[in-house]
């Protein structure tokens, strides 16, 4: 059994926690008042502007852990672009800030409702996981699958840029009411 610490207990944090618990693993929700992070895996289930403060306050506690970035680095003022460099990603920035952690990008192409229902458009919800550490990816993929959701290795952490672009597109379509928050993109095998 693995302990997964989730920083953020909003819709996404709760949905991810539900999947982890359904797979028989322990979920720990972290807030500002929580002293220690006990999980071997830490999920950053917050909006991207909150990440810098988390890394500043808890960076030392994240050393040696698998850190999962679920953010979509949207420009929240215009909701019309990503704020990560054109040749990079928020996950890449997090990895650079946490050189002693194994950083993964996952869950950012999913809506909370599709994680909770484990369905999107009549297809099983699929979590795409990118990262440079094969063991870390396999650990997360196994936990997600045990929770009843499909998971696919999306490649190296360089692929986080594309995952963030897909997440951005999906969010902007939902905000414009062109798709439902229960919809999104599905991976059909």
C-alpha positions in Angstrom: 0.0 0.0 0.0 1.2 3.5 -0.9 0.5 6.7 0.8 -0.3 9.6 -1.5 -0.3 13.1 -0.2 -2.6 15.5 -2.0 -1.9 19.3 -1.7 -5.3 20.8 -2.5 -8.7 19.3 -1.7 -10.9 20.9 -4.3 -12.7 19.0 -7.0 -9.6 17.6 -8.6 -7.9 16.7 -5.4 -11.0 15.0 -4.2 -11.5 13.1 -7.4 -7.9 12.0 -7.5 -8.1 11.0 -3.8 -11.2 8.9 -4.6 -9.3 7.0 -7.3 -6.4 6.4 -5.0 -8.6 5.2 -2.2 -10.6 2.9 -4.5 -7.3 1.2 -5.3 -6.7 0.4 -1.7 -4.1 3.1 -1.1 -3.9 5.7 1.7 -4.8 9.3 0.9 -3.5 12.2 3.0 -4.8 15.8 2.3 -2.2 18.5 2.9 -3.1 22.1 3.8 -1.2 25.1 5.1 -1.5 23.7 8.7 -0.2 20.2 8.0 3.3 20.0 9.3 4.7 17.0 7.5 4.1 15.3 4.1 4.1 11.5 4.7 3.3 10.3 1.2 5.8 8.7 -1.1 3.8 10.4 -3.9 2.7 14.1 -3.6 0.0 15.4 -6.0 0.0 19.2 -6.6 -3.8 19.6 -7.0 -3.8 23.3 -7.0 -4.0 26.1 -9.6 -0.6 26.8 -11.1 0.0 30.2 -9.4 0.0 28.4 -6.0 2.9 26.1 -7.0 5.7 28.6 -6.5 4.7 29.2 -2.9 4.3 25.4 -2.2 7.8 24.8 -3.7 9.3 27.6 -1.6 7.6 26.4 1.7 7.8 22.6 1.2 10.5 22.0 -1.4 12.8 20.3 1.2 9.9 17.9 2.2 9.4 16.9 -1.5 13.0 15.7 -1.9 13.1 12.0 -2.7 9.3 11.9 -3.5 7.4 11.4 -6.7 5.7 14.8 -7.3 2.7 14.9 -9.7 2.0 18.2 -11.4 -1.7 18.3 -12.5 -1.7 22.0 -13.3 -2.6 23.7 -16.5 -0.6 26.9 -16.6 -3.3 29.2 -18.0 -3.0 33.0 -18.1 -5.9 33.6 -15.7 -6.2 37.2 -16.7 -7.0 36.5 -20.4 -7.8 32.8 -20.3 -6.3 32.9 -23.8 -2.8 31.4 -23.5 -0.4 29.3 -21.5 2.2 31.0 -19.4 4.9 28.4 -19.7 7.6 29.0 -22.2 6.8 27.8 -25.8 9.6 25.2 -25.6 8.8 24.1 -22.0 6.2 23.3 -19.5 5.1 24.0 -15.9 6.1 20.5 -15.1 9.6 21.1 -16.5 9.8 24.2 -14.3 8.8 22.2 -11.3 11.4 19.5 -12.1 14.1 22.2 -12.3 13.1 23.6 -8.9 13.0 20.1 -7.4 16.1 18.4 -8.6 15.9 15.7 -5.9 12.3 14.7 -6.7 10.9 12.6 -9.5 8.4 14.9 -11.3 5.5 13.6 -13.3 2.8 15.4 -15.3 -0.6 13.7 -15.0 -4.4 14.3 -14.5 -4.2 17.7 -16.3 -6.1 16.4 -19.3 -8.9 15.2 -17.2 -11.8 17.0 -15.6 -12.8 16.1 -12.0 -16.2 14.8 -13.1 -14.6 12.3 -15.6 -12.2 11.1 -12.9 -15.0 10.6 -10.4 -17.3 8.9 -12.9 -14.4 7.0 -14.5 -16.0 7.7 -17.9 -15.7 10.3 -20.6 -18.1 10.2 -23.6 -18.9 6.5 -22.9 -15.2 5.6 -22.9 -13.1 4.8 -19.8 -11.3 7.8 -18.4 -7.6 7.7 -19.3 -4.9 9.5 -17.3 -1.9 10.4 -19.4 1.4 10.3 -17.5 4.6 11.9 -18.6 7.9 11.8 -16.8 11.6 10.9 -17.1 11.6 8.3 -14.3 10.2 5.0 -15.5 9.7 3.6 -12.0 7.9 6.7 -10.9 5.6 6.6 -13.9 4.9 2.9 -13.4 4.1 3.4 -9.8 1.5 6.1 -10.5 0.1 4.2 -13.5 -0.4 1.1 -11.3 -2.1 3.1 -8.6 -4.4 4.8 -11.1 -5.3 1.5 -12.7 -6.0 -0.1 -9.3 -8.5 2.7 -8.7 -10.5 1.7 -11.8 -9.2 4.3 -14.3 -7.1 3.6 -17.4 -3.6 5.1 -17.6 -1.1 5.5 -20.5 2.6 6.3 -20.4 2.7 9.5 -22.5 6.5 9.6 -22.7 9.2 11.7 -21.2 8.6 14.9 -19.2 9.2 16.8 -22.5 5.7 15.6 -23.4 4.3 17.7 -20.6 4.2 20.7 -23.0 1.7 18.8 -25.2 -0.3 17.6 -22.3 -0.6 21.2 -21.0 -1.7 22.3 -24.5 -4.4 19.6 -24.6 -5.5 20.6 -21.1 -5.6 24.2 -22.1 -7.7 23.5 -25.1 -10.1 21.3 -23.2 -10.6 23.9 -20.5 -11.2 26.8 -22.9 -13.8 24.7 -24.7 -15.6 23.9 -21.5 -15.5 27.6 -20.4 -17.0 28.5 -23.7 -19.7 25.8 -23.2 -18.6 24.0 -26.3 -18.2 20.8 -24.3 -19.5 19.8 -20.9 -17.4 19.6 -17.7 -18.4 15.9 -17.8 -16.8 15.6 -21.3 -13.4 16.0 -22.7 -11.0 14.0 -24.7 -10.9 10.2 -24.5 -8.2 7.7 -25.5 -9.6 4.8 -27.4 -7.3 1.8 -27.7 
